[in-house]
Amino acid sequence: MLYTGVTNNLSRRVTGLKKDANPNPFTSKYKVNILVYLEEFNSITEVIKREKQIKAGSR
């Protein structure tokens, strides 16, 4: 299972997912709780482009 997301504050994002502070239907259903990989970008345009590449990959 692959979950992709965008954030400008990784620490808050990971803490929020672990505590279910802001429940997300996908992360709750599949019990997403381990950060496996991250990439950093300088612009939101680059982020959106990369996320589209990831989501277009084979499942």
PyMOL Python script that loads the backbone (N, CA, C, O; Angstrom):
from pymol import cmd

cmd.read_pdbstr("""\
ATOM      1  N   MET A   1       0.841  -1.175   0.000  1.00  0.00           N
ATOM      2  CA  MET A   1       0.000   0.000   0.000  1.00  0.00           C
ATOM      3  C   MET A   1       0.886   1.238   0.000  1.00  0.00           C
ATOM      4  O   MET A   1       1.861   1.304   0.749  1.00  0.00           O
ATOM      5  N   LEU A   2       0.560   2.198  -0.819  1.00  0.00           N
ATOM      6  CA  LEU A   2       1.337   3.425  -0.911  1.00  0.00           C
ATOM      7  C   LEU A   2       0.440   4.616  -0.641  1.00  0.00           C
ATOM      8  O   LEU A   2      -0.609   4.774  -1.266  1.00  0.00           O
ATOM      9  N   TYR A   3       0.853   5.440   0.281  1.00  0.00           N
ATOM     10  CA  TYR A   3       0.127   6.667   0.609  1.00  0.00           C
ATOM     11  C   TYR A   3       1.057   7.836   0.336  1.00  0.00           C
ATOM     12  O   TYR A   3       2.174   7.870   0.853  1.00  0.00           O
ATOM     13  N   THR A   4       0.627   8.773  -0.450  1.00  0.00           N
ATOM     14  CA  THR A   4       1.435   9.963  -0.696  1.00  0.00           C
ATOM     15  C   THR A   4       0.721  11.163  -0.120  1.00  0.00           C
ATOM     16  O   THR A   4      -0.508  11.204  -0.059  1.00  0.00           O
ATOM     17  N   GLY A   5       1.497  12.131   0.298  1.00  0.00           N
ATOM     18  CA  GLY A   5       0.907  13.340   0.856  1.00  0.00           C
ATOM     19  C   GLY A   5       1.886  14.485   0.784  1.00  0.00           C
ATOM     20  O   GLY A   5       3.085  14.288   0.584  1.00  0.00           O
ATOM     21  N   VAL A   6       1.366  15.678   0.947  1.00  0.00           N
ATOM     22  CA  VAL A   6       2.165  16.897   0.890  1.00  0.00           C
ATOM     23  C   VAL A   6       1.991  17.636   2.206  1.00  0.00           C
ATOM     24  O   VAL A   6       0.880  17.744   2.725  1.00  0.00           O
ATOM     25  N   THR A   7       3.092  18.141   2.742  1.00  0.00           N
ATOM     26  CA  THR A   7       3.026  18.934   3.963  1.00  0.00           C
ATOM     27  C   THR A   7       4.175  19.929   4.000  1.00  0.00           C
ATOM     28  O   THR A   7       5.213  19.713   3.374  1.00  0.00           O
ATOM     29  N   ASN A   8       3.989  20.998   4.720  1.00  0.00           N
ATOM     30  CA  ASN A   8       5.087  21.941   4.947  1.00  0.00           C
ATOM     31  C   ASN A   8       5.620  21.800   6.368  1.00  0.00           C
ATOM     32  O   ASN A   8       6.491  22.564   6.784  1.00  0.00           O
ATOM     33  N   ASN A   9       5.096  20.818   7.120  1.00  0.00           N
ATOM     34  CA  ASN A   9       5.559  20.564   8.476  1.00  0.00           C
ATOM     35  C   ASN A   9       5.487  19.055   8.729  1.00  0.00           C
ATOM     36  O   ASN A   9       4.468  18.542   9.192  1.00  0.00           O
ATOM     37  N   LEU A  10       6.571  18.361   8.422  1.00  0.00           N
ATOM     38  CA  LEU A  10       6.585  16.896   8.505  1.00  0.00           C
ATOM     39  C   LEU A  10       6.339  16.396   9.923  1.00  0.00           C
ATOM     40  O   LEU A  10       5.591  15.439  10.123  1.00  0.00           O
ATOM     41  N   SER A  11       6.954  17.028  10.891  1.00  0.00           N
ATOM     42  CA  SER A  11       6.788  16.602  12.281  1.00  0.00           C
ATOM     43  C   SER A  11       5.318  16.641  12.686  1.00  0.00           C
ATOM     44  O   SER A  11       4.816  15.688  13.283  1.00  0.00           O
ATOM     45  N   ARG A  12       4.632  17.719  12.373  1.00  0.00           N
ATOM     46  CA  ARG A  12       3.210  17.840  12.705  1.00  0.00           C
ATOM     47  C   ARG A  12       2.393  16.790  11.961  1.00  0.00           C
ATOM     48  O   ARG A  12       1.466  16.210  12.525  1.00  0.00           O
ATOM     49  N   ARG A  13       2.731  16.546  10.705  1.00  0.00           N
ATOM     50  CA  ARG A  13       1.993  15.574   9.884  1.00  0.00           C
ATOM     51  C   ARG A  13       2.110  14.165  10.453  1.00  0.00           C
ATOM     52  O   ARG A  13       1.112  13.460  10.605  1.00  0.00           O
ATOM     53  N   VAL A  14       3.338  13.763  10.765  1.00  0.00           N
ATOM     54  CA  VAL A  14       3.567  12.413  11.298  1.00  0.00           C
ATOM     55  C   VAL A  14       2.900  12.263  12.663  1.00  0.00           C
ATOM     56  O   VAL A  14       2.250  11.251  12.928  1.00  0.00           O
ATOM     57  N   THR A  15       3.055  13.260  13.525  1.00  0.00           N
ATOM     58  CA  THR A  15       2.436  13.214  14.848  1.00  0.00           C
ATOM     59  C   THR A  15       0.919  13.142  14.721  1.00  0.00           C
ATOM     60  O   THR A  15       0.273  12.375  15.434  1.00  0.00           O
ATOM     61  N   GLY A  16       0.354  13.926  13.829  1.00  0.00           N
ATOM     62  CA  GLY A  16      -1.091  13.924  13.618  1.00  0.00           C
ATOM     63  C   GLY A  16      -1.602  12.585  13.135  1.00  0.00           C
ATOM     64  O   GLY A  16      -2.652  12.125  13.584  1.00  0.00           O
ATOM     65  N   LEU A  17      -0.878  11.951  12.226  1.00  0.00           N
ATOM     66  CA  LEU A  17      -1.299  10.644  11.720  1.00  0.00           C
ATOM     67  C   LEU A  17      -1.207   9.575  12.797  1.00  0.00           C
ATOM     68  O   LEU A  17      -2.070   8.702  12.885  1.00  0.00           O
ATOM     69  N   LYS A  18      -0.160   9.640  13.620  1.00  0.00           N
ATOM     70  CA  LYS A  18       0.014   8.633  14.665  1.00  0.00           C
ATOM     71  C   LYS A  18      -1.030   8.760  15.767  1.00  0.00           C
ATOM     72  O   LYS A  18      -1.478   7.754  16.316  1.00  0.00           O
ATOM     73  N   LYS A  19      -1.418   9.991  16.095  1.00  0.00           N
ATOM     74  CA  LYS A  19      -2.376  10.215  17.179  1.00  0.00           C
ATOM     75  C   LYS A  19      -3.816  10.228  16.694  1.00  0.00           C
ATOM     76  O   LYS A  19      -4.742  10.336  17.498  1.00  0.00           O
ATOM     77  N   ASP A  20      -4.011  10.118  15.391  1.00  0.00           N
ATOM     78  CA  ASP A  20      -5.351  10.244  14.812  1.00  0.00           C
ATOM     79  C   ASP A  20      -5.998  11.561  15.225  1.00  0.00           C
ATOM     80  O   ASP A  20      -7.215  11.640  15.391  1.00  0.00           O
ATOM     81  N   ALA A  21      -5.162  12.606  15.392  1.00  0.00           N
ATOM     82  CA  ALA A  21      -5.672  13.919  15.772  1.00  0.00           C
ATOM     83  C   ALA A  21      -6.582  14.487  14.689  1.00  0.00           C
ATOM     84  O   ALA A  21      -7.553  15.184  14.981  1.00  0.00           O
ATOM     85  N   ASN A  22      -6.259  14.184  13.453  1.00  0.00           N
ATOM     86  CA  ASN A  22      -7.057  14.643  12.320  1.00  0.00           C
ATOM     87  C   ASN A  22      -7.317  13.421  11.454  1.00  0.00           C
ATOM     88  O   ASN A  22      -6.642  13.230  10.443  1.00  0.00           O
ATOM     89  N   PRO A  23      -8.275  12.597  11.830  1.00  0.00           N
ATOM     90  CA  PRO A  23      -8.486  11.335  11.140  1.00  0.00           C
ATOM     91  C   PRO A  23      -8.673  11.477   9.628  1.00  0.00           C
ATOM     92  O   PRO A  23      -9.453  12.303   9.154  1.00  0.00           O
ATOM     93  N   ASN A  24      -7.964  10.681   8.915  1.00  0.00           N
ATOM     94  CA  ASN A  24      -8.047  10.632   7.463  1.00  0.00           C
ATOM     95  C   ASN A  24      -8.615   9.257   7.134  1.00  0.00           C
ATOM     96  O   ASN A  24      -8.080   8.253   7.606  1.00  0.00           O
ATOM     97  N   PRO A  25      -9.681   9.177   6.342  1.00  0.00           N
ATOM     98  CA  PRO A  25     -10.286   7.863   6.060  1.00  0.00           C
ATOM     99  C   PRO A  25      -9.293   6.830   5.533  1.00  0.00           C
ATOM    100  O   PRO A  25      -9.356   5.665   5.928  1.00  0.00           O
ATOM    101  N   PHE A  26      -8.387   7.228   4.659  1.00  0.00           N
ATOM    102  CA  PHE A  26      -7.422   6.283   4.097  1.00  0.00           C
ATOM    103  C   PHE A  26      -6.452   5.793   5.163  1.00  0.00           C
ATOM    104  O   PHE A  26      -6.255   4.589   5.322  1.00  0.00           O
ATOM    105  N   THR A  27      -5.839   6.737   5.904  1.00  0.00           N
ATOM    106  CA  THR A  27      -4.833   6.344   6.889  1.00  0.00           C
ATOM    107  C   THR A  27      -5.448   5.569   8.048  1.00  0.00           C
ATOM    108  O   THR A  27      -4.799   4.693   8.620  1.00  0.00           O
ATOM    109  N   SER A  28      -6.679   5.879   8.395  1.00  0.00           N
ATOM    110  CA  SER A  28      -7.353   5.129   9.463  1.00  0.00           C
ATOM    111  C   SER A  28      -7.689   3.715   9.008  1.00  0.00           C
ATOM    112  O   SER A  28      -7.441   2.749   9.730  1.00  0.00           O
ATOM    113  N   LYS A  29      -8.249   3.595   7.818  1.00  0.00           N
ATOM    114  CA  LYS A  29      -8.656   2.287   7.300  1.00  0.00           C
ATOM    115  C   LYS A  29      -7.470   1.333   7.151  1.00  0.00           C
ATOM    116  O   LYS A  29      -7.558   0.158   7.508  1.00  0.00           O
ATOM    117  N   TYR A  30      -6.348   1.860   6.614  1.00  0.00           N
ATOM    118  CA  TYR A  30      -5.196   1.003   6.340  1.00  0.00           C
ATOM    119  C   TYR A  30      -4.114   1.078   7.409  1.00  0.00           C
ATOM    120  O   TYR A  30      -3.031   0.516   7.246  1.00  0.00           O
ATOM    121  N   LYS A  31      -4.410   1.773   8.502  1.00  0.00           N
ATOM    122  CA  LYS A  31      -3.479   1.888   9.633  1.00  0.00           C
ATOM    123  C   LYS A  31      -2.071   2.326   9.197  1.00  0.00           C
ATOM    124  O   LYS A  31      -1.069   1.704   9.550  1.00  0.00           O
ATOM    125  N   VAL A  32      -2.031   3.397   8.431  1.00  0.00           N
ATOM    126  CA  VAL A  32      -0.757   3.964   7.985  1.00  0.00           C
ATOM    127  C   VAL A  32      -0.094   4.608   9.185  1.00  0.00           C
ATOM    128  O   VAL A  32      -0.656   5.520   9.790  1.00  0.00           O
ATOM    129  N   ASN A  33       1.109   4.139   9.540  1.00  0.00           N
ATOM    130  CA  ASN A  33       1.765   4.708  10.714  1.00  0.00           C
ATOM    131  C   ASN A  33       3.287   4.712  10.661  1.00  0.00           C
ATOM    132  O   ASN A  33       3.932   5.028  11.661  1.00  0.00           O
ATOM    133  N   ILE A  34       3.874   4.368   9.519  1.00  0.00           N
ATOM    134  CA  ILE A  34       5.332   4.351   9.406  1.00  0.00           C
ATOM    135  C   ILE A  34       5.749   5.170   8.193  1.00  0.00           C
ATOM    136  O   ILE A  34       5.299   4.920   7.075  1.00  0.00           O
ATOM    137  N   LEU A  35       6.608   6.142   8.427  1.00  0.00           N
ATOM    138  CA  LEU A  35       7.171   6.918   7.323  1.00  0.00           C
ATOM    139  C   LEU A  35       8.316   6.112   6.729  1.00  0.00           C
ATOM    140  O   LEU A  35       9.280   5.793   7.425  1.00  0.00           O
ATOM    141  N   VAL A  36       8.215   5.787   5.462  1.00  0.00           N
ATOM    142  CA  VAL A  36       9.217   4.953   4.807  1.00  0.00           C
ATOM    143  C   VAL A  36      10.161   5.787   3.956  1.00  0.00           C
ATOM    144  O   VAL A  36      11.348   5.472   3.860  1.00  0.00           O
ATOM    145  N   TYR A  37       9.659   6.831   3.345  1.00  0.00           N
ATOM    146  CA  TYR A  37      10.456   7.591   2.391  1.00  0.00           C
ATOM    147  C   TYR A  37       9.930   9.010   2.310  1.00  0.00           C
ATOM    148  O   TYR A  37       8.725   9.230   2.427  1.00  0.00           O
ATOM    149  N   LEU A  38      10.818   9.976   2.111  1.00  0.00           N
ATOM    150  CA  LEU A  38      10.380  11.349   1.909  1.00  0.00           C
ATOM    151  C   LEU A  38      11.283  12.031   0.895  1.00  0.00           C
ATOM    152  O   LEU A  38      12.432  11.636   0.694  1.00  0.00           O
ATOM    153  N   GLU A  39      10.747  13.051   0.269  1.00  0.00           N
ATOM    154  CA  GLU A  39      11.490  13.889  -0.659  1.00  0.00           C
ATOM    155  C   GLU A  39      11.203  15.341  -0.304  1.00  0.00           C
ATOM    156  O   GLU A  39      10.085  15.687   0.078  1.00  0.00           O
ATOM    157  N   GLU A  40      12.215  16.185  -0.431  1.00  0.00           N
ATOM    158  CA  GLU A  40      12.046  17.608  -0.171  1.00  0.00           C
ATOM    159  C   GLU A  40      12.166  18.378  -1.478  1.00  0.00           C
ATOM    160  O   GLU A  40      12.977  18.040  -2.340  1.00  0.00           O
ATOM    161  N   PHE A  41      11.348  19.416  -1.614  1.00  0.00           N
ATOM    162  CA  PHE A  41      11.351  20.243  -2.811  1.00  0.00           C
ATOM    163  C   PHE A  41      11.329  21.712  -2.410  1.00  0.00           C
ATOM    164  O   PHE A  41      10.931  22.062  -1.299  1.00  0.00           O
ATOM    165  N   ASN A  42      11.762  22.561  -3.333  1.00  0.00           N
ATOM    166  CA  ASN A  42      11.808  23.992  -3.061  1.00  0.00           C
ATOM    167  C   ASN A  42      10.540  24.722  -3.486  1.00  0.00           C
ATOM    168  O   ASN A  42      10.306  25.850  -3.050  1.00  0.00           O
ATOM    169  N   SER A  43       9.731  24.110  -4.316  1.00  0.00           N
ATOM    170  CA  SER A  43       8.519  24.793  -4.766  1.00  0.00           C
ATOM    171  C   SER A  43       7.347  23.819  -4.824  1.00  0.00           C
ATOM    172  O   SER A  43       7.521  22.622  -5.051  1.00  0.00           O
ATOM    173  N   ILE A  44       6.164  24.355  -4.615  1.00  0.00           N
ATOM    174  CA  ILE A  44       4.956  23.540  -4.653  1.00  0.00           C
ATOM    175  C   ILE A  44       4.732  22.971  -6.052  1.00  0.00           C
ATOM    176  O   ILE A  44       4.149  21.896  -6.198  1.00  0.00           O
ATOM    177  N   THR A  45       5.188  23.678  -7.068  1.00  0.00           N
ATOM    178  CA  THR A  45       5.060  23.185  -8.441  1.00  0.00           C
ATOM    179  C   THR A  45       5.820  21.878  -8.615  1.00  0.00           C
ATOM    180  O   THR A  45       5.322  20.940  -9.238  1.00  0.00           O
ATOM    181  N   GLU A  46       7.023  21.821  -8.064  1.00  0.00           N
ATOM    182  CA  GLU A  46       7.823  20.593  -8.127  1.00  0.00           C
ATOM    183  C   GLU A  46       7.134  19.462  -7.355  1.00  0.00           C
ATOM    184  O   GLU A  46       7.139  18.311  -7.794  1.00  0.00           O
ATOM    185  N   VAL A  47       6.552  19.793  -6.225  1.00  0.00           N
ATOM    186  CA  VAL A  47       5.877  18.806  -5.390  1.00  0.00           C
ATOM    187  C   VAL A  47       4.700  18.183  -6.144  1.00  0.00           C
ATOM    188  O   VAL A  47       4.547  16.962  -6.182  1.00  0.00           O
ATOM    189  N   ILE A  48       3.886  19.029  -6.732  1.00  0.00           N
ATOM    190  CA  ILE A  48       2.711  18.551  -7.465  1.00  0.00           C
ATOM    191  C   ILE A  48       3.124  17.668  -8.635  1.00  0.00           C
ATOM    192  O   ILE A  48       2.510  16.631  -8.883  1.00  0.00           O
ATOM    193  N   LYS A  49       4.153  18.075  -9.344  1.00  0.00           N
ATOM    194  CA  LYS A  49       4.656  17.294 -10.480  1.00  0.00           C
ATOM    195  C   LYS A  49       5.105  15.900 -10.015  1.00  0.00           C
ATOM    196  O   LYS A  49       4.773  14.892 -10.638  1.00  0.00           O
ATOM    197  N   ARG A  50       5.858  15.862  -8.920  1.00  0.00           N
ATOM    198  CA  ARG A  50       6.370  14.588  -8.411  1.00  0.00           C
ATOM    199  C   ARG A  50       5.238  13.688  -7.881  1.00  0.00           C
ATOM    200  O   ARG A  50       5.239  12.479  -8.110  1.00  0.00           O
ATOM    201  N   GLU A  51       4.291  14.286  -7.184  1.00  0.00           N
ATOM    202  CA  GLU A  51       3.186  13.491  -6.666  1.00  0.00           C
ATOM    203  C   GLU A  51       2.380  12.869  -7.814  1.00  0.00           C
ATOM    204  O   GLU A  51       1.929  11.729  -7.704  1.00  0.00           O
ATOM    205  N   LYS A  52       2.201  13.600  -8.895  1.00  0.00           N
ATOM    206  CA  LYS A  52       1.498  13.058 -10.058  1.00  0.00           C
ATOM    207  C   LYS A  52       2.279  11.891 -10.673  1.00  0.00           C
ATOM    208  O   LYS A  52       1.690  10.907 -11.120  1.00  0.00           O
ATOM    209  N   GLN A  53       3.612  12.012 -10.691  1.00  0.00           N
ATOM    210  CA  GLN A  53       4.445  10.922 -11.205  1.00  0.00           C
ATOM    211  C   GLN A  53       4.256   9.666 -10.350  1.00  0.00           C
ATOM    212  O   GLN A  53       4.095   8.564 -10.876  1.00  0.00           O
ATOM    213  N   ILE A  54       4.277   9.844  -9.047  1.00  0.00           N
ATOM    214  CA  ILE A  54       4.140   8.707  -8.133  1.00  0.00           C
ATOM    215  C   ILE A  54       2.776   8.054  -8.303  1.00  0.00           C
ATOM    216  O   ILE A  54       2.684   6.830  -8.399  1.00  0.00           O
ATOM    217  N   LYS A  55       1.728   8.849  -8.341  1.00  0.00           N
ATOM    218  CA  LYS A  55       0.375   8.316  -8.436  1.00  0.00           C
ATOM    219  C   LYS A  55       0.089   7.686  -9.787  1.00  0.00           C
ATOM    220  O   LYS A  55      -0.815   6.858  -9.899  1.00  0.00           O
ATOM    221  N   ALA A  56       0.843   8.062 -10.822  1.00  0.00           N
ATOM    222  CA  ALA A  56       0.650   7.495 -12.150  1.00  0.00           C
ATOM    223  C   ALA A  56       1.338   6.142 -12.302  1.00  0.00           C
ATOM    224  O   ALA A  56       1.091   5.423 -13.270  1.00  0.00           O
ATOM    225  N   GLY A  57       2.203   5.794 -11.343  1.00  0.00           N
ATOM    226  CA  GLY A  57       2.937   4.531 -11.418  1.00  0.00           C
ATOM    227  C   GLY A  57       2.029   3.320 -11.290  1.00  0.00           C
ATOM    228  O   GLY A  57       0.848   3.443 -10.966  1.00  0.00           O
ATOM    229  N   SER A  58       2.593   2.160 -11.546  1.00  0.00           N
ATOM    230  CA  SER A  58       1.801   0.930 -11.455  1.00  0.00           C
ATOM    231  C   SER A  58       1.448   0.618 -10.017  1.00  0.00           C
ATOM    232  O   SER A  58       2.206   0.934  -9.100  1.00  0.00           O
ATOM    233  N   ARG A  59       0.322   0.011  -9.824  1.00  0.00           N
ATOM    234  CA  ARG A  59      -0.127  -0.344  -8.481  1.00  0.00           C
ATOM    235  C   ARG A  59       0.057  -1.826  -8.315  1.00  0.00           C
ATOM    236  O   ARG A  59      -0.253  -2.372  -7.256  1.00  0.00           O
TER     237      ARG A  59
END
""", "prot")
cmd.dss("prot")
cmd.show_as("cartoon", "prot")
cmd.util.cbc("prot")
cmd.orient("prot")
